[in-house]
Amino acid sequence: MTTEAADTTEAPAPDDGTPLVELDAVSKYYGNIRALEGVSLEVHAGEISCVLGDNGAGKSTLIKIIAGLHQHDAGTFRIEGEETSLSSPREALDRGIATVYQDLAVVPLMPVWRNFFLGSEPTKGTGPFKRMDVEFMRKTTHAELLRMGIDLRDVDQPIGTLSGGERQCVAIARAVYFGAKVLVLDEPTAALGVKQSGVVLKYVAAARDAGLGVVLITHNPHHAYLVGNRFVLLKRGTMSGSHARDEITLDELTRQMAGGSELDDLRHELERAPAPDLKPDTGTPDAS
Amino acid sequence: MSTTAPAPGKPVADERLLKTSPLKKFLGRPELGSVVGAVAVFLFFAIVADSFLRAPSLATVLYAASTIGIMAVPVALLMIGGEFDLSAGVMVTTSALISSMFSYQMTANVWVGVGVSLLATLAIGVFNGVMLIRTDPPSFIITLGTFLMLTGMNLGFTKLISGTVSTKSISDMEGFASAKDVFASTITIGDVDFKITIVWWLAMVAIATWILLRTRAGNWIFAVGGGEQAARAVGVPVGRTKIGLYMGVAFGAWVSGQHLLFNYDVVQSGEGVGNELIYIIAAVIGGCLITGGYGSAVGAAVGALIFGMTSKGIVYAEWNPDWFKFFLGAMLLLATLLNAWVRKRAEATK
């Protein structure tokens, strides 16, 4: 595979053991609200670290710290062993951390090729005639997406006309193309159907195989277990578990994710409940 | 082009994608509604007003269109970037007043005043932009504040300095003739007189189109208007882009203001109020989405042309000009509906 800069810079990294990104007991407070407390996470090159948690568990806050949108209040945040605190998304990008957001990955009304290069447009010419290299941008966009299995006839179509899975793929392809070392994915499969989710997970795996370190945020343990190397579970802003893949089974992960004993309670409750009436037509009118 | 057809022997990846015809592509352009509207308005007045088609009349129409177009083009860019500027109308007057009064009070050469006016007007643009990105309220409110402050300052300072509501004549000052050449001269082609503002207008359309379609800044303008958070996340300098857009409007206000000054020699300090809406209407007729992220400079220029044709066409048709506003409102509604309809049809590729 010719994955641009990612191949050449990242190939030796898995051996030396220094995580690309490491969070150690990181906390974040919004005023008196404890959004995140004592969360640790390691991201290694060529591995996928999954962050699992229900709504409000602190996943978004964690992403924002790694992506440079917010700064952490306690603990340490290291990039390739060096302690740091990112001040902007631009700085995160410059340090090789690319974040793909669930809803905010792209600008829907803009053509695909403009989206692909947004923020890092190649130029040619000098002075007042400095302009975007449109031909190169179109060709590259088409070629890069083709490699991801998206055959666009028209890179000029607004990206909003693509399906949700394709949009995620464009965003992932973009991060890989621009030589990201760490790819942070915010719920990439949350709004997708089964088949689309599979397609996206395939590209997540492809990014991993290209040598990137991936942070996969999700609330779906099945998707996480398909590709993940380590799993961090968040619950109400704290870390409720951290496991390597060989330490945990999918069932156990699902159980922990759903809240362990809470799930057992739920099961009992559901077992007691009467089966739903399958004949709505003959039911009482006020049932609706 | 690499986009013509899928590779042979390979199954079509997405059977839902149909090939778009060039006609459909044209229908998808943001300018379309305004071009159709402009042709309709042109034909309408060509039929009802006998003198409309004469060359001097058309030159007058173009002049009327250019004075609006010089501002409508940067206002359209700002709207594509997702913001409004309600101070755009009075800023023109402010710019003219600064130029006139600084020249009259401080120096002997009007060009010094013109230069000071450029800096001061750009500073107002920067003020609008910085206030917007540093604080949270929508640009509608912030520039409404600037609009009111400028309106008050225009009247207040003019009365304070010259004692009346208009400025003193500067036509006998050094540099007036050359400045008039640049901002308010008349170019005669054949026996038809064209105002130089038409040149400024066309130049601004060309530059704005170049910026929008072919430069990085243009990409950023579409992005901050169409998805500010997404743009920020991929490293687009959102703040700088917006400040730049407000400076573009300020530049347009400066050009318009200087034209006002050197065309009439004196400036009425109460002018300009209400024009900001005309610029916005021209941009909307030209296909700019009011929510940002979509539109074109050419469309805004055509919007200004519709304005020019309507305002002068009513005169040539010898109707009561009181009806102008009614026509304007009807045109705005029709253009918006047509735009929405066209866009829906063109984008419904499924």
Interface residues (C-beta under 8 A of the other chain):
Chain A: A67 L69 P89 R90 L93 T99 Y101 L104 A105 V106 V107 P108 L109 M110 R114 F117 L118 G119 S120 E121 T123 K130 R131 M132 V134 R138 K139 H142 A143 G149 I150 D151 L152 R153 D154 V155 D156 Q157 P158 T161 R174
Chain B: M1 S2 T3 T4 A5 P6 A7 K10 V12 A13 D14 L17 K19 T20 W210 R214 T215 R216 G218 N219 W220 F222 A223 G226 G227 Q229 A230 A231 R232 A233 V234 G235 V236 P237 L289 G293 Y294 E347 T349
